[in-house]
Amino acid sequence: MPTNTAKQNAPRGAHGLGQRLRDAVERRCKQGDCKVNDLCQQIGIARQTLNVHELGRQIPKADLIERYAEVLGVNKAWLAFGEGRMRS
């Protein structure tokens, strides 16, 4: 039976944060006022860095989570821990 090694090797808690990050990016871009590459530029990261975080391969540091929340317009506690509402 095949296994998902990315999931097995990801840091604990990375998958939930990655999914929330992906949801926030998708929601922001569906509003029609941005593209993913534009968001990455505003955040100050490479598109590849966002991909790594969305896939749960690495957990971003607290200051980057804050920057994600600020640029994406979401609640920092929701993004980091899944607590509270998406929008603050």
Secondary structure, DSSP 8 states (H G I E B T S, - for coil): ----HHHHHS-TTHHHHHHHHHHHHHHHHHTTS--HHHHHHHHT--HHHHHHHHTTSS---HHHHHHHHHHHT--HHHHHH--S-S--
